[in-house]
Amino acid sequence: DVKVTQSSRYLVKRTGEKVFLECVQDMDHENMFWYRQDPGLGLRLIYFSYDVKMKEKGDIPEGYSVSREKKERFSLILESASTNQTSMYLCASSSGTIQREQYFGPGTRLTVT
Amino acid sequence: QKEVEQNSGPLSVPEGAIASLNCTYSDRGSQSFFWYRQYSGKSPELIMSIYSNGDKEDGRFTAQLNKASQYVSLLIRDSQPSDSATYLCAVKKAAGNKLTFGGGTRVLVKP
């Protein structure tokens, strides 16, 4: 079974703090993704990575950065957290096969106060 | 026009009936199609994938793909209250590694 884990289920941070969200997958997948999900707005792609040290912007990269130093680990960084970044953050991974089905982690509910 | 469109629902279905969910997509070159189930407060879970025209069955779930008409559907037979969730349609375009997700259809199965 594919397993994608995220460092925290719930996180509360203050405005202006630097926030690190970590994601680890154990299936040797090439591709990893960070999404946020908000009511009425669906899943929105923040960043993704198709290889170690490679990254591409998704639909809403502003205010975020990412790091992928090892194949199994993909980190999302909020440089200076703001209240509009309160959301559910979901990490996903997929293999390099043509089908590209994605498997999701359990999610991190981040609240910025 | 959104790239992947779903009716947001809620789709209310009596227990034991068939739930029918539809999804249309705009990129004619799309290759792979997926259905995810998401319970409230949880992450999406992959339940079906389909790559070629026709039907694919897995237990009580059947996915149907019609590339000429650019739609994919999901049937849930013998619906159970535990099937109450939001179902997300996802499509992989011809190029790239990303999936494009629809907004989801909320399904309510009433006992």
Boltz contact constraints between the chains, C-beta under 6 A:
constraints:
  - contact:
      token1: [A, 31]
      token2: [B, 97]
      max_distance: 6.0
  - contact:
      token1: [A, 42]
      token2: [B, 103]
      max_distance: 6.0
  - contact:
      token1: [A, 43]
      token2: [B, 101]
      max_distance: 6.0
  - contact:
      token1: [A, 50]
      token2: [B, 97]
      max_distance: 6.0
  - contact:
      token1: [A, 90]
      token2: [B, 43]
      max_distance: 6.0
  - contact:
      token1: [A, 99]
      token2: [B, 32]
      max_distance: 6.0
  - contact:
      token1: [A, 100]
      token2: [B, 32]
      max_distance: 6.0
  - contact:
      token1: [A, 100]
      token2: [B, 92]
      max_distance: 6.0
  - contact:
      token1: [A, 101]
      token2: [B, 34]
      max_distance: 6.0
  - contact:
      token1: [A, 101]
      token2: [B, 46]
      max_distance: 6.0
  - contact:
      token1: [A, 101]
      token2: [B, 49]
      max_distance: 6.0
  - contact:
      token1: [A, 102]
      token2: [B, 99]
      max_distance: 6.0
  - contact:
      token1: [A, 104]
      token2: [B, 43]
      max_distance: 6.0
  - contact:
      token1: [A, 104]
      token2: [B, 44]
      max_distance: 6.0
  - contact:
      token1: [A, 106]
      token2: [B, 43]
      max_distance: 6.0
  - contact:
      token1: [A, 107]
      token2: [B, 43]
      max_distance: 6.0
